[in-house]
Amino acid sequence: MWIKQALLVVLVAVAAGGDQYHPEELQRSATQRVSEAFNTNERSPQFWIDNFEADLEKRLRNIQNNKVARNVIMFLGDGMSIPTQMAARTLKGQRENRTGEETELHFETFPTAGLSKTYCLDRQVPDSACTATAYLTGIKNNRGTLGVNGYVPRFDCLASTNQSTHLDSIAAWALADGRDAGIVTTTRVTHASPAGVYAKSANRGWESDADVNAAGFSTDICPDIAMQLITSSPGNQLKVILGGGRSQFLPNTTTDEEGDLGFRQDGRNLIEEWQNEKNRNGATNQYVWNRSQLMSLRNSPPEYLLGLFEADHLQYNLQADKVTEPTLAELTEVAINSLSRNEKGYFLFVEGGRIDHGHHATWAQLALDETIEFDLAVKKATELVGDDTLIVVTADHAHVMAVNGYTQRGRDILGPSDDLGGDGIPYMTLSYTNGPGARAQVDGARVDVTKENITDVEWRSHAEVYRSSETHGGDDVVVTAWGPHHHLFTGVYEQSHIPLRMAYAACIGPGIHADACSSAALLHPLSLLYSLVLAVMYHTVQH
């Protein structure tokens, strides 16, 4: 029946002289916003000329910055596709009682933007492990593998024991240069993205020894990811580790602060091992598990800080207990305050990891809110650092959420489209090509999802193909940059170029470095003092 209805709509449009690909909007929602919802000044052509000139002036002021990057902060919005950015900026604006489409996320104001290609060595559509290896080590590898090159297939424990396959991340490059490093995430700190900073593993899923044992291997041969973080370099050198995942560090006979059992089968308490090792070395340290403990250290953090705020991932912002759960912006602030004490500088990795999880569940509202929270963390960072800090914001991969339909300006981005399907049934502005939100047809017709409780944060947006978990997308993702050598990040390039470009600007790691690096040592306060002493001595001798 609906096929006949669709054909009728097309025939009517064609008969009226319309375009069958862009038909006149025959349906209008009675609840749509009035057409004057947008800024009426926008009707004037001069508005758009002024808008351009203001933007051009800003870009000309920031066209190039050739300073050395003493600090590098990489922000990773896990799964933050281009449609996610558009929908999040719109939601942000609508929460501020504006139409929304014209709104900017903070990182979208950065002077430089480009696109990175996200495929794995062996997959067209990537996962968060191969992408983490690319954007942290500069080398592309196989799906599901971390910190090892393309000669290691996923799950091949023995292949990963070959030291020649191991890759160093930009965090290791920073540490080798005498700078500090840290990680911040809303996922488990052993999850694929943060693990790319420190781990070498043939399988991203080997987060605790229980996972390695289940695969039939020994941690003596292939140490689990949590163990690598606590006992191996560069993990054990990280000054700041903030996120979730307590269960990966505790024995399965031990209950954590919130009543959750650990996962480890080896009886090891890696949190205590971390503390004991720092104490033996005479380093001040603190383990924290809730927001109040963290915020008490905001302005005076110890030399080493380990914060694990959940047994699993941190809660979604919209569902979080604000008493115990810190925001990503708060985590970022504490991390920057801690790392800033090193005069040589630092590398900090910050991940908004639950954007990805919201999409996998087709919980669009949660995914977009996590994106807005991620942006607040970026904004906080730019407020705290100076012009010697390079900030790079990007995503690891896309998702298959689309922004669709011919909806009027200012309509609720989380609501139904103004348009109707060819079957006369409404559909949502945001939908997915696959995922758990797929509904079975009833009597050959689509379900009218707008009759459901679409404002519930866990309402599943409609998907075309059923899967228990929505998939990633193979799209390019945006890279924006602010600070020294931000201009390097324009264009379309391999994701693996990102850490090498950051290293170029910061004078660390292998490969090519900026011209300013050769004279960077002279910019250090001690070097300036030494140069001044030499100058005074020379002047004395001459006179």
Stockholm file with secondary structure:
# STOCKHOLM 1.0

chainA/1-543         MWIKQALLVVLVAVAAGGDQYHPEELQRSATQRVSEAFNTNERSPQFWIDNFEADLEKRLRNIQNNKVARNVIMFLGDGMSIPTQMAARTLKGQRENRTGEETELHFETFPTAGLSKTYCLDRQVPDSACTATAYLTGIKNNRGTLGVNGYVPRFDCLASTNQSTHLDSIAAWALADGRDAGIVTTTRVTHASPAGVYAKSANRGWESDADVNAAGFSTDICPDIAMQLITSSPGNQLKVILGGGRSQFLPNTTTDEEGDLGFRQDGRNLIEEWQNEKNRNGATNQYVWNRSQLMSLRNSPPEYLLGLFEADHLQYNLQADKVTEPTLAELTEVAINSLSRNEKGYFLFVEGGRIDHGHHATWAQLALDETIEFDLAVKKATELVGDDTLIVVTADHAHVMAVNGYTQRGRDILGPSDDLGGDGIPYMTLSYTNGPGARAQVDGARVDVTKENITDVEWRSHAEVYRSSETHGGDDVVVTAWGPHHHLFTGVYEQSHIPLRMAYAACIGPGIHADACSSAALLHPLSLLYSLVLAVMYHTVQH
#=GR chainA/1-543 SS CHHHHHHHHHHHHHHTTCCTTSCCCCCCCTTCCCGGGSCGGGGSHHHHHHHHHHHHHHHHHTSCCCSCCSEEEEEEETTCCHHHHHHHHHHHHHHTTSCSTTCCCGGGGSSEEEEEECCCSSCSSCCHHHHHHHHHHSCCCCTTCBSBCTTSCTTCHHHHTCGGGBCCCHHHHHHHTTCEEEEEEEEETTSHHHHTTTCCBSCTTCCSHHHHHHTTCCTTTSCCHHHHHHHSTTGGGCSEEEEECGGGGSBTTCBCTTSCBCCBSSCCCHHHHHHHHHHHTTCCEEEECSHHHHHTTSSSCCSEEEEECCSSSCCCGGGCCTTTCCCHHHHHHHHHHHHTTCTTCEEEEEEETHHHHHHHTTCHHHHHHHHHHHHHHHHHHHHHCCTTEEEEEEESCEESEEECSCCCTTCCTTSEEEEECTTSCEEESEEEEEETTBCCCBTTBCCCGGGSCTTSTTCCCCEEEECSSCCEECCCEEEEEESTTGGGGCEEEETTHHHHHHHHHHTCSSSCCCGGGGGGGGGSHHHHHHHHHHHHHHHHHHC
#=GC SS_cons         CHHHHHHHHHHHHHHTTCCTTSCCCCCCCTTCCCGGGSCGGGGSHHHHHHHHHHHHHHHHHTSCCCSCCSEEEEEEETTCCHHHHHHHHHHHHHHTTSCSTTCCCGGGGSSEEEEEECCCSSCSSCCHHHHHHHHHHSCCCCTTCBSBCTTSCTTCHHHHTCGGGBCCCHHHHHHHTTCEEEEEEEEETTSHHHHTTTCCBSCTTCCSHHHHHHTTCCTTTSCCHHHHHHHSTTGGGCSEEEEECGGGGSBTTCBCTTSCBCCBSSCCCHHHHHHHHHHHTTCCEEEECSHHHHHTTSSSCCSEEEEECCSSSCCCGGGCCTTTCCCHHHHHHHHHHHHTTCTTCEEEEEEETHHHHHHHTTCHHHHHHHHHHHHHHHHHHHHHCCTTEEEEEEESCEESEEECSCCCTTCCTTSEEEEECTTSCEEESEEEEEETTBCCCBTTBCCCGGGSCTTSTTCCCCEEEECSSCCEECCCEEEEEESTTGGGGCEEEETTHHHHHHHHHHTCSSSCCCGGGGGGGGGSHHHHHHHHHHHHHHHHHHC
//
